[in-house]
Amino acid sequence: MPKQHRGSKVVRQAFAWPVAVQCAWLAGLAAAAPPVMKDAATHEQLALQLRKCQQEDPMHRLPPSRAEPPPKQAQDLISQSDVLCFGGIATLVPKHAVLLLPKAMANRSEFTAGSTLMGWAEFYAKNRGWITTVEVTNEQAAGTQPLDAEVSLRLKGSICVVVATYQGGPISVLSPKASPSAPTPSDPIQSNPSKH
Amino acid sequence: MKIYILRLVLVLIAAATLASAQTPGYTNFIRQLQTSTGVQRDASVAASGVQWSPLPVGSGGSRFELWTVTNQPLASYLLDTKYVGAFIPVAGVTIHSEDPYGPVLRTRADRPFSVHISVSGLLNAITDPAPTKYVNVLRYVQSYGTNGTGVNLDNSHATLLTQASITQDGSQTLSYALTSIPGTNLRKVRGEERFSLFSQAQRQTSVAQIASSHIQIWPVADGVLSGLSQGQLIRLAMPQVTVTLNDLYPSSTTYVQVYHGNPQLGVTGKTVPGSTLVLNESVPQSRVLTLKGYDAVLDSEGLWTMELLTLTPFGIDRLAYVSFNLNRMIKINSNLTTIE
């Protein structure tokens, strides 16, 4: 079982007061009333309670839905993002925001366990030495206009990781729809971690 | 008008960010998604900041998602969403439980929680298109499976439990006595419940999730005291006791206490040395403790009860208990005689 916080400890004192302190702390968080002691609920008790709960479902008080439920979508930011990680710090940018990832820096698109996550602005400020940005327009991000020729040249010659931004914020750049010959994030001149 | 709404959205999200920023180990991200194109932009703000989103709201509307991400393990949790678009109602979903922990809301399988839903911007004129007159609220449940923690959970496998329509502006609270996540042992279910509000498809927009929130459900703890049997007579040193603890609530204090007399709920006894386990985690924990050399807390002879208790934001639960008789008195019968 993964531990996200390592805050547990066994207290080896013989006195009752540490427990009293914990009682007071947790009780204070939960409610003003002192904690009530009871036996842990059994499956049978919960099954009875659940049956009653389902009979009195508050959703039944609302008008029934007239629409087909929408298709379910995976909700996970990691799968919608590219990772940039170096020197024990990391950030997430939208997928297809990394326009160029030089082979020499391929490992910087992999999250190193234990790295500290931070927002883009802070991460970029600390890693300007190997990251450069390219400002794109709303239309270029949507793929309705190709990237500027100058940008394409920069991508060809860059030895840095290139991230597309819109007014400073990383933005995904979709493949151009109108002009198939225009440079795209998946063109051979580039290596992009978002190819899949 | 759109710009105004957009600014409002970011203010609300920033407020949520502020609350979540209080818990170490989580990093927050805000994403703006253009629903018509699929373009995503990182629109993060500082924990207490407010800013305008420079990216215009798309023709199909924009969805703003507030995420929190842990780095160990690398996992993301969707905390809140707001949708902005033309003729799209504004909605919010807030879940409350007895556990004040954040940013990811949580409670226990046997505890209640409530869902507060607010909707505004619904139209009601006869000429208004039908999709502008209501939104749908959907309740999903999803089990994490045995010993699951919800890391990298695929929400597309969630089960739609119930759905209903909201046809009038206003707010309402849905109260639930306990979770409906299915399981063969309801004490041990672990998973999450999600409440999502969807607007309906219109000419320029598809079905859009306009608000969503979820709560994690963790199992009820159980424990065993072994090494002492009910009614056992202890004549000399107290035996070594093994305390097996399963599914302890992430924020809990568990300990063993002893007191004179028969088992009775609500009695405050003496804590057995070495038995106190303080947890401040994000997922349930299982441990095994060994108690020995605790004779000093049993300061008199007679009937004693040993209890295993766990203190959580929901109160104190007794997980196990055993009574035993202590008689350490040694009677020496002697006879002194002389030759005379």
Interface residues (C-beta under 8 A of the other chain):
Chain A: M1 P2 K3 Q4 H5 G7 S8 K9 V10 V11 R12 Q13 A14 F15 A16 P18 V19 Q22 C23 L26 A27 L29 A30 A31 P35 V36 M37 K38 D39 A40 A41 T42 H43 Q45 L46 A47 Q49 L50 K52 C53 Q54 D57 P58 M59 H60 L62 P63 P64 S65 R66 A67 P69 P70 K72 Q73 A74 Q75 D76 L77 I78 Q80 A90 L92 V93 P94 K95 A97 F111 A113 G114 S115 T116 L117 M118 G119 W120 A121 N138 A141 A142 G143 Y166 Q167 G169 P170 I171 S172 L174
Chain B: G25 T27 N28 F29 R31 Q34 T37 G38 V39 Q40 R41 D42 A43 S44 P54 L55 P56 E65 W67 V69 T70 N71 Q72 P73 L74 A75 S76 L78 E98 D99 P100 A109 D110 Y134 N136 V137 L138 R139 Y140 N147 T149 V151 N152 L153 D154 N155 S156 H157 A158 L160 T162 Q163 A164 S165 I166 T167 Q172 T173 L174 S175 Y176 A177 L178 S180 N185 L186 R187 F198 Q200 V207 Q209 V220 A221 D222 S251 S252 T253 Y255 Q257 L265 G266 T268 K270 T271 P273 G274 T276 L277 V278 L279 N280 E281 S282 V283 P284 Q285 S286 R287 L289 Y294 A296 V297 L309 L311 T312 P313 F314 G315 I316 D317 R318 L319
